[in-house]
Amino acid sequence: MFTGIVEELGEVVAVDPLPQAARLAFRGPTVTEDAGHGDSIAVNGVCLTVVEVRDDVFTVDVMKETLDRSSLGALTVGSPVNLERAVRADQRLGGHIVQGHVDGTGVLLKREPDEHWEVVTISLPADLARYVVHKGSITVDGVSLTVASVSDAEFTVSLIPTTLQLTTLGRKVAGDPVNLEADVIAKYVEKLVAR
């Protein structure tokens, strides 16, 4: 489990395509401090299992389903990525409950800069729209955010200077894909109410 509070901005250092999969390597000095084989690290909001750690680089294997469902398949050497280690039970839950199970991708539609923040509009896949509510939580590329406004086809979030500086969201441009994870509590409520 994660919180959606990005620990560091990492970088892709290797992409090795495999049959129906890929092996990716990321540089992340903070997240590799105590990482070992089998640990979970979220990369742009996708929970991945560490296969190997060497110095400040960790390697993961990514299945075709994950490559198809997320934006990880579009990463190239040098791409910046949001990194977060799995939360420990004795830590504060600074964002919201994030599983690292990406529900789908959206597209950054537009950015509206303001003096102290930036409003970003992102497309919303139809099958996720029912889980996204005004002032609710959503994870965008692994970043826990509050929904500022929502319609059936898009939603907006307001990004503070810290988020703009310390995550990939400050570098994304219109047309870029982003990973989306809806609030898991909404999914459980839907299933329970349906019965």
C-alpha positions, 0 to 999 in steps of 0.5 A: 500500500502507498499514500500517493506522497511521492518521495522522489523524482527518479529517472529511467536508466534502462528499458529492455523489451521482452516477449509479452513484458519488459525489464525496466531500471530506475535511478532513485537514491532515496527509494533504494536506501533500504530496498531489496529483492521483493520490495514494492515501489510505486513508479508513476503510481504502478506498484512494481516488485523490485528484482534487483538493486545496485547502488541507487538503481533498482530493476523491475519486471513489468507484464504486458497487462501492466504495460497495456493498462498504464503509461509505463510502456511509453517510458524511454531512457531519461524519462522522469518518474514519480517514486514512492516506497510502500508505506510502513504500518507506523507511518502517517498516511499523508495522502490517501489509501493508494494500492498502486493498481492503476485503473486506466489512463487519462490524457492531460488536456490543458494547464491553467497557471495561476500566481500560486498554483496551476489547474490541470484538466485531465480526461476521465475514462467512462468506466472510472467516472462513477468513482470520481467525485468533487473534493474526493481523492484520485491518484494521478501518476502516483500523486494523491490529489483532491478533485477540484471539479469533475464531469463525465469526461474530465476532471481538474486538480489544483497543483501547488508549487511543491507538486509542480517542482517535485513530481512529473506533473510539473513537466507534463504537457497537453497530450501526455498520458497519465496513470489514474487510480480511483479511490478504492473505498468507492469501489468497495462501496459500489460493490456492497451497495449493489448486493 
